[in-house]
């Protein structure tokens, strides 16, 4: 199912509406980009969809890239920057379902090692949950008992 909500339409380029599927779950937002590529000119639109999530109680994103065949260098750098922004704001940003060719290209460029990537959405969900537990543990004061 592909949709564009009225609030998302404000982020839409007049020439093209990016196709996405957003599924909000208890601990994260699963976002599937239903396009064959992510180019630098698409990142501003993605920012307008992703960055407001950091204002919500659920601040974590799983970005499913199963349909993506091509990511240009600027868009790949944007992924790294966006992931870092989420972590700096107590959220998680996990990429999943990369096709092998794209994974190899990102690895050759040195970007893959900078990204939090899992093979499946289920594994990405596990990462989000583990990171949430880590944040809760590190937020506890020494000697503090939360029971």
N, CA, C and O of each residue as an XYZ file, in Angstrom:
588
protein
N       0.846     -1.181      0.000
C       0.000      0.000      0.000
C       0.887      1.238      0.000
O       1.800      1.357      0.817
N       0.624      2.126     -0.889
C       1.376      3.368     -0.992
C       0.438      4.509     -0.639
O      -0.726      4.511     -1.038
N       0.947      5.480      0.112
C       0.091      6.603      0.462
C       0.907      7.859      0.643
O       2.124      7.830      0.821
N       0.200      8.946      0.591
C       0.759     10.248      0.920
C      -0.293     10.970      1.740
O      -1.357     11.308      1.222
N      -0.015     11.207      2.994
C      -0.976     11.898      3.836
C      -0.902     13.393      3.547
O       0.086     13.867      2.986
N      -1.946     14.144      3.926
C      -1.915     15.592      3.677
C      -0.689     16.273      4.274
O      -0.125     17.174      3.652
N      -0.262     15.856      5.478
C       0.923     16.493      6.068
C       2.176     16.136      5.279
O       3.106     16.939      5.200
N       2.210     14.953      4.699
C       3.368     14.564      3.905
C       3.380     15.276      2.564
O       4.443     15.489      1.980
N       2.217     15.641      2.078
C       2.159     16.295      0.774
C       2.875     17.638      0.773
O       3.302     18.108     -0.281
N       3.012     18.257      1.932
C       3.746     19.519      1.977
C       5.214     19.308      1.635
O       5.907     20.242      1.231
N       5.685     18.066      1.801
C       7.082     17.760      1.531
C       7.296     17.267      0.109
O       8.421     16.945     -0.273
N       6.246     17.207     -0.664
C       6.336     16.594     -1.987
C       6.789     17.602     -3.032
O       6.276     18.718     -3.118
N       7.737     17.188     -3.798
C       8.197     17.983     -4.928
C       7.065     18.073     -5.943
O       6.362     17.084     -6.151
N       6.866     19.210     -6.574
C       5.770     19.380     -7.516
C       5.906     18.480     -8.733
O       4.906     18.140     -9.366
N       7.119     18.094     -9.064
C       7.316     17.260    -10.251
C       7.104     15.785     -9.971
O       6.724     15.042    -10.876
N       7.336     15.345     -8.763
C       7.257     13.920     -8.474
C       6.962     13.685     -7.011
O       7.533     14.339     -6.138
N       6.079     12.759     -6.748
C       5.770     12.342     -5.385
C       6.507     11.037     -5.123
O       6.288     10.043     -5.815
N       7.375     11.045     -4.128
C       8.105      9.838     -3.784
C       7.131      8.821     -3.203
O       6.277      9.164     -2.386
N       7.261      7.593     -3.623
C       6.405      6.522     -3.147
C       7.020      5.897     -1.897
O       8.143      5.395     -1.935
N       6.282      5.930     -0.794
C       6.738      5.325      0.450
C       5.581      4.611      1.129
O       4.410      4.896      0.882
N       5.946      3.685      1.984
C       4.974      3.020      2.852
C       5.485      3.202      4.263
O       6.621      2.839      4.568
N       4.653      3.763      5.130
C       5.045      3.998      6.524
C       4.132      3.180      7.427
O       2.908      3.288      7.356
N       4.739      2.370      8.266
C       4.012      1.525      9.205
C       4.495      1.876     10.607
O       5.633      1.568     10.963
N       3.655      2.510     11.398
C       4.027      2.895     12.751
C       3.685      1.761     13.700
O       2.543      1.308     13.781
N       4.702      1.320     14.411
C       4.537      0.223     15.373
C       4.821      0.757     16.768
O       5.111      1.941     16.938
N       4.737     -0.113     17.762
C       4.890      0.325     19.147
C       6.249      0.963     19.423
O       6.317      1.971     20.126
N       7.327      0.402     18.887
C       8.681      0.863     19.220
C       9.390      1.590     18.085
O      10.454      2.167     18.307
N       8.827      1.581     16.862
C       9.519      2.188     15.729
C       8.548      2.461     14.584
O       7.411      1.989     14.563
N       9.050      3.243     13.640
C       8.347      3.499     12.385
C       9.105      2.729     11.303
O      10.296      2.957     11.096
N       8.416      1.821     10.617
C       9.035      1.092      9.511
C       8.696      1.834      8.230
O       7.525      2.014      7.896
N       9.724      2.260      7.519
C       9.527      3.043      6.304
C      10.132      2.292      5.128
O      11.326      1.993      5.111
N       9.295      1.995      4.153
C       9.746      1.368      2.909
C       9.728      2.423      1.824
O       8.701      3.057      1.580
N      10.854      2.609      1.178
C      10.913      3.515      0.034
C      10.658      2.672     -1.204
O      11.440      1.779     -1.530
N       9.564      2.961     -1.889
C       9.120      2.150     -3.015
C       9.567      2.771     -4.336
O       8.776      2.977     -5.257
N      10.837      3.054     -4.389
C      11.462      3.663     -5.568
C      12.677      2.817     -5.933
O      13.188      2.093     -5.079
N      13.152      2.887     -7.169
C      14.334      2.113     -7.540
C      15.651      2.765     -7.109
O      16.695      2.113     -7.113
N      15.607      4.041     -6.742
C      16.844      4.724     -6.379
C      16.599      5.825     -5.368
O      15.488      6.334     -5.221
N      17.680      6.179     -4.671
C      17.678      7.365     -3.817
C      18.791      8.253     -4.344
O      19.960      7.868     -4.369
N      18.406      9.441     -4.762
C      19.365     10.415     -5.291
C      19.425     11.607     -4.350
O      18.543     11.801     -3.513
N      20.470     12.396     -4.498
C      20.675     13.558     -3.632
C      19.465     14.493     -3.632
O      19.136     15.083     -2.603
N      18.806     14.627     -4.779
C      17.668     15.546     -4.846
C      16.438     15.011     -4.108
O      15.443     15.727     -3.995
N      16.477     13.788     -3.611
C      15.360     13.212     -2.864
C      15.548     13.339     -1.353
O      14.602     13.136     -0.592
N      16.752     13.671     -0.918
C      17.043     13.648      0.515
C      16.318     14.744      1.300
O      15.973     14.540      2.464
N      16.087     15.877      0.692
C      15.360     16.939      1.393
C      13.930     16.496      1.693
O      13.394     16.780      2.764
N      13.324     15.804      0.744
C      11.974     15.285      0.959
C      11.988     14.224      2.059
O      11.102     14.200      2.913
N      12.970     13.367      2.040
C      13.075     12.350      3.080
C      13.284     12.989      4.452
O      12.717     12.523      5.441
N      14.089     14.048      4.524
C      14.272     14.774      5.787
C      12.941     15.279      6.328
O      12.681     15.200      7.528
N      12.114     15.792      5.450
C      10.829     16.342      5.882
C       9.911     15.259      6.429
O       9.004     15.563      7.204
N      10.118     14.018      6.053
C       9.330     12.910      6.596
C       9.969     12.323      7.848
O       9.274     11.958      8.796
N      11.302     12.234      7.846
C      11.997     11.543      8.926
C      12.244     12.401     10.159
O      12.001     11.948     11.278
N      12.715     13.615      9.981
C      13.126     14.429     11.133
C      11.995     14.735     12.112
O      12.251     14.779     13.315
N      10.755     14.949     11.659
C       9.675     15.164     12.638
C       9.433     13.965     13.554
O       8.855     14.123     14.629
N       9.859     12.782     13.152
C       9.703     11.602     13.999
C      10.440     11.791     15.320
O      10.014     11.266     16.349
N      11.535     12.532     15.298
C      12.311     12.758     16.519
C      11.546     13.574     17.560
O      11.956     13.628     18.720
N      10.446     14.207     17.165
C       9.623     14.971     18.099
C       8.572     14.083     18.773
O       7.895     14.524     19.702
N       8.433     12.827     18.308
C       7.442     11.891     18.841
C       8.005     11.100     20.012
O       9.209     11.119     20.268
N       7.122     10.408     20.718
C       7.565      9.496     21.765
C       8.328      8.319     21.162
O       9.311      7.853     21.738
N       7.876      7.838     20.002
C       8.541      6.747     19.291
C       9.513      7.396     18.306
O       9.099      7.910     17.266
N      10.821      7.369     18.642
C      11.826      8.115     17.885
C      12.697      7.237     17.002
O      13.729      7.697     16.514
N      12.314      6.000     16.785
C      13.166      5.081     16.044
C      12.587      4.759     14.678
O      11.373      4.676     14.493
N      13.505      4.580     13.720
C      13.119      4.306     12.335
C      13.857      3.073     11.839
O      15.053      2.898     12.073
N      13.110      2.230     11.150
C      13.701      1.158     10.359
C      13.429      1.524      8.909
O      12.279      1.626      8.482
N      14.497      1.717      8.168
C      14.398      2.111      6.764
C      14.643      0.874      5.909
O      15.767      0.382      5.811
N      13.565      0.377      5.289
C      13.635     -0.825      4.464
C      13.952     -0.408      3.034
O      13.166      0.288      2.391
N      15.103     -0.836      2.547
C      15.559     -0.441      1.209
C      15.519     -1.593      0.209
O      16.323     -1.633     -0.721
N      14.592     -2.529      0.393
C      14.546     -3.708     -0.481
C      14.307     -3.360     -1.945
O      14.753     -4.095     -2.826
N      13.619     -2.266     -2.226
C      13.322     -1.892     -3.617
C      14.400     -1.014     -4.241
O      14.366     -0.752     -5.443
N      15.350     -0.559     -3.440
C      16.367      0.373     -3.932
C      17.471     -0.387     -4.669
O      18.057     -1.333     -4.142
N      17.734      0.046     -5.886
C      18.799     -0.536     -6.702
C      20.035      0.363     -6.731
O      21.161     -0.122     -6.840
N      19.812      1.686     -6.632
C      20.893      2.660     -6.772
C      20.777      3.728     -5.679
O      19.696      4.253     -5.413
N      21.905      4.030     -5.065
C      22.002      5.175     -4.154
C      23.224      5.958     -4.601
O      24.331      5.423     -4.645
N      23.020      7.226     -4.933
C      24.202      8.000     -5.339
C      25.019      8.369     -4.101
O      24.545      8.233     -2.973
N      26.243      8.836     -4.319
C      27.171      9.103     -3.214
C      26.635     10.123     -2.226
O      26.802      9.960     -1.017
N      26.000     11.163     -2.719
C      25.470     12.190     -1.818
C      24.335     11.627     -0.962
O      24.231     11.957      0.220
N      23.502     10.796     -1.536
C      22.405     10.187     -0.777
C      22.946      9.194      0.248
O      22.402      9.079      1.346
N      24.002      8.484     -0.100
C      24.624      7.557      0.853
C      25.204      8.330      2.035
O      25.067      7.909      3.184
N      25.845      9.448      1.757
C      26.377     10.296      2.829
C      25.238     10.838      3.686
O      25.382     10.968      4.902
N      24.121     11.152      3.064
C      22.935     11.619      3.792
C      22.452     10.544      4.763
O      22.060     10.864      5.886
N      22.474      9.268      4.347
C      22.057      8.179      5.239
C      22.913      8.165      6.511
O      22.393      8.014      7.616
N      24.220      8.322      6.342
C      25.136      8.339      7.492
C      24.802      9.520      8.402
O      24.702      9.361      9.619
N      24.629     10.696      7.815
C      24.324     11.905      8.590
C      22.981     11.765      9.322
O      22.858     12.160     10.482
N      21.995     11.210      8.649
C      20.667     11.053      9.249
C      20.715     10.052     10.398
O      20.121     10.280     11.452
N      21.419      8.953     10.194
C      21.564      7.967     11.264
C      22.191      8.618     12.496
O      21.712      8.428     13.614
N      23.249      9.375     12.292
C      23.925     10.039     13.408
C      22.983     11.018     14.117
O      22.986     11.111     15.345
N      22.190     11.737     13.349
C      21.233     12.689     13.925
C      20.226     11.965     14.821
O      19.889     12.460     15.897
N      19.747     10.807     14.391
C      18.804     10.038     15.211
C      19.458      9.600     16.520
O      18.855      9.717     17.587
N      20.693      9.096     16.438
C      21.365      8.638     17.657
C      21.661      9.792     18.600
O      21.582      9.623     19.816
N      21.998     10.952     18.073
C      22.247     12.125     18.915
C      20.982     12.586     19.632
O      21.060     13.283     20.644
N      19.809     12.199     19.109
C      18.529     12.604     19.682
C      17.792     11.436     20.331
O      16.563     11.418     20.387
N      18.560     10.461     20.822
C      18.014      9.303     21.547
C      17.026      8.469     20.746
O      16.072      7.920     21.297
N      17.259      8.379     19.452
C      16.467      7.503     18.601
C      17.373      6.470     17.974
O      18.593      6.513     18.133
N      16.769      5.547     17.266
C      17.526      4.550     16.514
C      17.200      4.721     15.041
O      16.110      5.167     14.680
N      18.154      4.362     14.195
C      17.981      4.442     12.746
C      18.689      3.228     12.162
O      19.917      3.183     12.101
N      17.906      2.245     11.734
C      18.451      0.990     11.244
C      17.972      0.781      9.813
O      16.793      0.952      9.507
N      18.897      0.411      8.955
C      18.588      0.132      7.549
C      18.528     -1.378      7.384
O      19.351     -2.105      7.942
N      17.554     -1.846      6.619
C      17.460     -3.283      6.404
C      17.147     -3.606      4.948
O      16.734     -2.758      4.157
N      17.366     -4.882      4.640
C      16.946     -5.480      3.367
C      17.653     -4.916      2.136
O      17.050     -4.804      1.068
N      18.935     -4.562      2.285
C      19.706     -4.115      1.124
C      19.904     -5.275      0.162
O      20.165     -6.400      0.588
N      19.781     -5.007     -1.137
C      20.121     -6.065     -2.086
C      21.643     -6.210     -2.108
O      22.368     -5.284     -1.744
N      22.112     -7.366     -2.533
C      23.536     -7.693     -2.455
C      24.399     -6.715     -3.254
O      25.462     -6.307     -2.786
N      23.956     -6.340     -4.443
C      24.734     -5.425     -5.280
C      24.911     -4.064     -4.608
O      26.007     -3.504     -4.601
N      23.831     -3.541     -4.047
C      23.898     -2.250     -3.364
C      24.755     -2.357     -2.100
O      25.534     -1.452     -1.801
N      24.614     -3.442     -1.370
C      25.426     -3.656     -0.181
C      26.915     -3.681     -0.542
O      27.737     -3.087      0.155
N      27.256     -4.371     -1.633
C      28.652     -4.424     -2.075
C      29.165     -3.044     -2.465
O      30.301     -2.691     -2.146
N      28.340     -2.261     -3.151
C      28.747     -0.906     -3.564
C      28.997     -0.014     -2.348
O      29.978      0.728     -2.307
N      28.105     -0.093     -1.361
C      28.283      0.698     -0.141
C      29.513      0.230      0.641
O      30.202      1.038      1.263
N      29.784     -1.071      0.607
C      30.960     -1.608      1.277
C      32.241     -1.109      0.599
O      33.182     -0.693      1.274
N      32.272     -1.153     -0.721
C      33.447     -0.689     -1.472
C      33.724      0.788     -1.244
O      34.879      1.214     -1.245
N      32.677      1.564     -1.049
C      32.862      3.002     -0.838
C      33.196      3.340      0.622
O      33.483      4.493      0.941
N      33.158      2.334      1.507
C      33.455      2.561      2.916
C      32.277      3.058      3.734
O      32.425      3.327      4.926
N      31.127      3.182      3.123
C      29.954      3.719      3.824
C      29.225      2.649      4.629
O      28.655      2.948      5.679
N      29.235      1.413      4.153
C      28.498      0.346      4.824
C      28.916      0.212      6.286
O      28.069      0.021      7.159
N      30.212      0.311      6.556
C      30.698      0.147      7.930
C      30.253      1.284      8.850
O      30.346      1.159     10.072
N      29.775      2.382      8.285
C      29.301      3.507      9.082
C      27.809      3.415      9.397
O      27.290      4.158     10.230
N      27.126      2.485      8.715
C      25.679      2.361      8.847
C      25.304      1.173      9.717
O      26.023      0.177      9.791
N      24.166      1.307     10.369
C      23.597      0.217     11.145
C      22.670     -0.540     10.197
O      21.545     -0.107      9.947
N      23.147     -1.684      9.664
C      22.421     -2.424      8.628
C      22.170     -3.847      9.091
O      23.051     -4.495      9.656
N      20.946     -4.332      8.842
C      20.606     -5.728      9.125
C      20.022     -6.356      7.866
O      19.498     -5.653      7.002
N      20.114     -7.679      7.763
C      19.570     -8.351      6.573
C      18.042     -8.323      6.486
O      17.488     -8.283      5.388
N      17.350     -8.346      7.650
C      15.893     -8.427      7.639
C      15.275     -7.350      8.530
O      15.948     -6.775      9.385
N      13.998     -7.090      8.319
C      13.289     -6.122      9.161
C      13.129     -6.655     10.581
O      13.147     -5.884     11.540
N      12.974     -7.960     10.718
C      12.861     -8.565     12.042
C      14.134     -8.336     12.854
O      14.063     -8.009     14.038
N      15.298     -8.507     12.225
C      16.566     -8.246     12.914
C      16.726     -6.763     13.225
O      17.276     -6.406     14.267
N      16.260     -5.907     12.345
C      16.302     -4.465     12.598
C      15.447     -4.121     13.810
O      15.832     -3.282     14.625
N      14.296     -4.761     13.930
C      13.427     -4.557     15.090
C      14.133     -4.976     16.377
O      14.015     -4.302     17.400
N      14.865     -6.088     16.325
C      15.632     -6.536     17.492
C      16.687     -5.500     17.887
O      16.882     -5.232     19.072
N      17.369     -4.917     16.889
C      18.385     -3.892     17.163
C      17.748     -2.685     17.843
O      18.281     -2.173     18.828
N      16.609     -2.231     17.322
C      15.913     -1.079     17.912
C      15.573     -1.361     19.369
O      15.782     -0.511     20.235
N      15.054     -2.548     19.640
C      14.676     -2.893     21.013
C      15.895     -2.975     21.932
O      15.835     -2.520     23.075
N      16.998     -3.549     21.448
C      18.218     -3.622     22.258
C      18.773     -2.226     22.542
O      19.219     -1.945     23.654
N      18.746     -1.360     21.539
C      19.253     -0.001     21.743
C      18.381      0.770     22.725
O      18.887      1.593     23.488
N      17.090      0.516     22.714
C      16.202      1.175     23.672
C      16.539      0.727     25.096
O      16.564      1.541     26.020
N      16.793     -0.556     25.264
C      17.175     -1.075     26.584
C      18.500     -0.454     27.023
O      18.646     -0.069     28.183
N      19.462     -0.352     26.110
C      20.753      0.271     26.432
C      20.569      1.711     26.881
O      21.172      2.143     27.864
N      19.730      2.461     26.154
C      19.498      3.858     26.538
C      18.887      3.944     27.925
O      19.264      4.809     28.714
N      17.944      3.055     28.232
C      17.318      3.056     29.556
C      18.345      2.750     30.639
O      18.337      3.376     31.699
N      19.234      1.782     30.375
C      20.253      1.424     31.364
C      21.247      2.551     31.583
O      21.628      2.830     32.720
N      21.672      3.201     30.507
C      22.643      4.282     30.639
C      22.032      5.553     31.221
O      22.745      6.404     31.752
N      20.702      5.678     31.118
C      20.043      6.852     31.680
C      19.853      6.746     33.195
O      19.627      7.752     33.867
N      19.946      5.516     33.731
C      19.795      5.335     35.176
C      20.976      5.961     35.895
O      22.115      5.837     35.447
N      20.715      6.624     36.993
C      21.763      7.179     37.827
C      22.449      6.054     38.571
O      21.794      5.061     38.888
N      23.737      6.157     38.867
C      24.409      5.121     39.669
C      23.708      4.956     41.015
O      23.420      5.936     41.703
N      23.439      3.715     41.377
C      22.763      3.442     42.631
C      21.259      3.602     42.580
O      20.573      3.284     43.551
N      20.726      4.091     41.455
C      19.288      4.303     41.330
C      18.599      2.969     41.095
O      19.062      2.167     40.284
N      17.508      2.727     41.788
C      16.738      1.504     41.618
C      15.394      1.877     41.030
O      14.611      2.590     41.656
N      15.119      1.384     39.799
C      13.874      1.745     39.126
C      12.740      0.759     39.429
O      11.684      0.839     38.802
N      12.932     -0.161     40.367
C      11.859     -1.130     40.647
C      10.891     -0.640     41.678
O       9.939     -1.344     42.016
